[in-house]
Amino acid sequence: PSAVSRKMRAFMEGGSWIRKMFEEGARLKARHGADAVCDFSLGNPDLSPPEAFTRSLWRACGEEAPLAHGYMPNAGYGEVRERVARHAAVEQGVPLGADDVLMTCGAAGGLNVVFKAILDPGDEVVVPAPYFVEYRYYVDNHGGVLVPVPSRPDFGLDLAAIEAAVGPRTRAVLLNSPNNPTGVIYDAESLAELAGLLRRVSARRGRPVYLVADEPYRRLAFSGHRVPPFLALYPDSLVATSFSKDLSVPGERIGYVAVNPAAAGRGELLGALTLANRILGYVNAPALMQRAVAACLDACVDVGVYERRRDRLAAVLEAAGYEFQLPMGTFYFFPKTPIPDDRAFVRLLQEERILAVPGSGFGAPGYMRVAFCVADEVIDRAAEGFRRARERALA
Ligand code: PLP
């Protein structure tokens, strides 16, 4: 008999090759020393948080007052939500007030709150593939079913594929831009077309299909690229985001959800999100972090550092003969593996002491994710290994 539920057992077995890969990485580091392994497997931002955040955190620590660490409204502090709303209104191109915002435990907490609020068992969430591995679990947590649809070869939205996938049980379309793992930023024209499609579908069935944006990388857009406002596109829309990447604080678990003020049933939706925040066990987003981020909403790590690394890694991958799209944002490359079997190729890279993640985990076999939250020196040191692994794969 299993000590755990059948579902969790299946999840653990399904994820076992990912675990094996991490174990292999840990073994390589133990054997050769962490400095001898080029680890491109983790999306854990290595830059220090901006000074403005550190100052703001210290200030927040000093603000002792009655109930400074007490329970609060489940949606978060009113004054924090007010500030975040003003900030998000500019990014999203719609007027937002404190009541349209809910502070959450990161974007992950925010997405779970959203799916808890809108999904009935069997409801479907359509997502372009490749997609962030965790989506499948987040949707399943609330009885939903994730429906991945292929993207165009340049990782842009394939609107015909999305239209074909939207069915009677579709409750939401979920978009992540800038995208993990592809680094693509969806252009304003495709987004407008998608909004038009959802308006037609929603009108036909008399019930909205939600457009949900997962935007933790919004501020990590490289020169020449802009992430278009999202809420301005379509009334029945929500944004989940976090400060994890732009302030380099993923361990602090702080983010927010913003709801379009024009959404049908907005009051009921906000009520459900707030209740979900409580009953999922988060209760509220961490108090200290709410105060810390609210006082430095314009701060961001130096995106130029990630952009220079992108260019450095692009040069390495190109010289080694890989095929890839240049990321427009994030800190991920998603090159084609030289052979179709991405897991086998990632094993060849491991033999060169290079760690990457097979695309299969993101619903895109034949690719791999290379995360560049690493020093320039690691990128340079990997150049030979990337070249040799490709040559060996094709030999
Ligand atoms: N969505 C995407 C696409 C991500 O890449 C991540 C984290 O890597 C998350 C959501 C979760 O973000 P957070 O750690 O802020 O909850």
Residues whose N, C-alpha, C, O or C-beta is under 5 A from the ligand:
A	BS01	PLP	G43 C105 G106 A107 A108 G109 F132 N176 N180 D214 P216 S242 S244 P250
